[in-house]
Amino acid sequence: MNPAPNSPITVLSVDDHPMFREGIASVIADEADMLLVAEATTGLQAVEAYRRVLPDVTLMDIQMPDMNGIDATIAIRKEFPNARIVVLTTYEGDVLAQRAIAAGAAGYLLKSMLRKELLATVRCVHEGRRSIPASVASGIAEHWHEGALSKREIEVLQLVAGGQSNKRIGMHLAISEETVKVHMKSILSKLNASDRTHAVTQAIERGIIDLHACGQGL
């Protein structure tokens, strides 16, 4: 059913931080053409809430428990192909942005730009257009021709970020310590990183690894 003429843009807000959701609610409350119709704190709740309220636009945090925002976006759009979702994140990460766009996100918004850009982004996406910050688009272009990390290299780097030694990483992945060193050499080369710490910092900022998962599973 099509919305009535001049009806407000309905919004679903998804974030596991109460203060952040309160901030979004406060911004939207002042707008006559927008209405916050539901909130969710996890990816799974987001999928359920979407089914229940069928919002015009969903504001989806990426880092959340039980199901991250990108997986939730994929799940929602699988069931509702026309869903308009704006991914919210702390980092400009080009890899994270590419994953979000590939998942079907119509917008990508940095939390640092929230108050300034939120309303314009919601209206833009509601009109059927995409909204990606220039800095994010620039980052995607800058790293476009770089070699992507393999699945194994990402696993190694995730464990490095968790503070694990090469020996512990090798034991966890059932590979030799020498093989771990080979993977690390490749990682440093692909990321143009000077050392392990530099590689981890870049990988987190670009969205290659998940900070919340670092060190888990050991």
N, C-alpha and C positions, 0 to 999 in steps of 0.2 A: 504494500500500500504506500503510495507516495505521500510525503508529508504535506500538510496544508500550507498554502502560500504564507510567507512571513513567519512560519513557525520557527522556534529557536533550534539551533544546532545542538543536538543531544550528544553529550560527552560521557565516556566511561574513563575513569582515571585509575591506573594500575601502578602501584608502587608499594614496597614493603616498609617505607618510612612514613609514619603518621604526620610528621611535620611537613614533609614534602607534599603529601596529599592535601594537607590543610592549606598550603600555599597555593596550589592549583585551584582548590575550591574557592579561595578568596579572590583570585584573579577573575575566575569565570563568573562569580556571583555579581560582579559589577557590570556585566555585559548583558544588554537586553536581548541580544540575538543568540545567546548561548545558555544551555541548561545542563548542569552536572546531574546525570540520572543514576549513576552507580559508581562504586569504588571497589577495588579488589586489592589484596595484598600479596598474592602469589600468581604464578602463571596459570595454575589449574583453576583458581578462582576467577581469573580473567576470562577463561574460556566459558565457564559456567555463567558468569555475569553477562557476557556478550549474548549468549543464547537467550537469556532472560529479558534483556532490555533492548537488544538490537540498536545500539547507538549509531549516530551518524559518523562520529569520529572517536577513536580510542587512543588514549595517551598511554603508551606502554613502556615502563622501565625495563631495562635489559637485565640488570643483576637482581635476581629474586630467588628465593628458596623454592624447591620442588620442581619448578620448570622455569627456565629463563625466558625473557621477553621475546627472543627470536623464535624459540620453539613454540611459544604461545601464539605468536603471530602466524606461524606456519599452520598450527592446529586450527585457528579461527578461520583463516583464509581457505583452508581445505574444505571447511563446512560452509563458509560464507565467502565466496570468491570476490565479492564486491566490497568487502570490509575495508574501511579506510583507517589505517593505523599509523600513528606517529610514534616512532621509537625514541625514548629519552635515555640519554647516557651522560656520564661524567666526562668521558674521553672523546676526543675527535676521531679516534682510531679508524684508519682507512679500511682495515680488514673487517672490523666490526660493522662499519657502514656498508661495505659490500655484502656482508652476510645478511644484514637487515634488508637491504634493497632486494637481494635475491629471494628473501623470504616473502617479499611482497609489500614491505612497508612503503607507504606513500610519502612519509616524511621522516626526517632525522633531526632531532633537536638536542642541543647541548644544554645540560641543566644550568650551566653558568649564564646562558642566554634566555632563560625561561621567561622571566617577567617581560623582557623586551620583545621577544619573538613569539611567545606562545599563542597569543590571539591571532596574529597574522598567519601563523602556521596552520592553526585549526581552520580558519576561513579558507585558506588556500587549498588545503587537502579536501575540505568539504565541497569545494567547487570542482573537484576532479583533477587537480593539478598536483605535481610533486613539489616537495619543499626540502631542499638539502642546503645547509650552510655553505657558503663559498669556501671556508677554510677546510671543510670536510671534503668537498669536491676537489679542492687543490691537492689534498693529501692522497686521494685515490689516484689522481693523475701522476703525482710525483713518484709513487711506488708501483705504477702499473706494470712496468717491465721487469720488476724484480722476481727472482725465483721464489716460488711459494715454499714454505716449510712443509715437509712431508708429515704424515700423521705421526710417525715414530718420533720425528724431531720435535713436534709439538708436545708429545708425551714426555720426552726428556726435559724440555724446557719448563714444562709445568712442574716437574719434580725439582728442578733446579730452583725455581721460584719458591718452592716450599722448604728450601734450605738443605736439600739432600746432597750428599757427596756422590761422586761418580760411582763409588763402590756400592752404596745403598741403591742408587738408581739402577745399576746393573742387576742387582739382586731382585729388585721389584719388577723389572721388565724381563727378567730371565735372559739377559744378554751379558757379554763380558764387559769388564771395565774399559778395555781398549775400544770396544765398539761404542761405548758411551762417549769416549773422547773423540772418536771419529765424527759422531753425530754433533758434538759440541763445536768442533772445528767447522763443520758445514753450516751450523746455525749462525756462528759468528760471521762467517763469510756472507751468507745471504742477507743478514740484517746489518752488515757493515758495522758490527759492534766491536768495541775494543776489549771487552771482557764479559764474564758471565753476568755480572750485575747490570752492565749496560744492555746486554741482550734481553734480560728479564724486564728491565724498565721499558725498553722499546716495545717488547711483545705485549705488555699490559696496556700501554698507552694506545697501541694500534689495534688492540682487541684480538690478538693472536691467541693469547691464553686468558683463562678466566681467573682473576685474582681470588675469587671466593673458593675455587677448587684447589688452590695451591697447597700441596702437602697432604691432601686427602687420599685415603686409600692405603696408607702405609701402616 
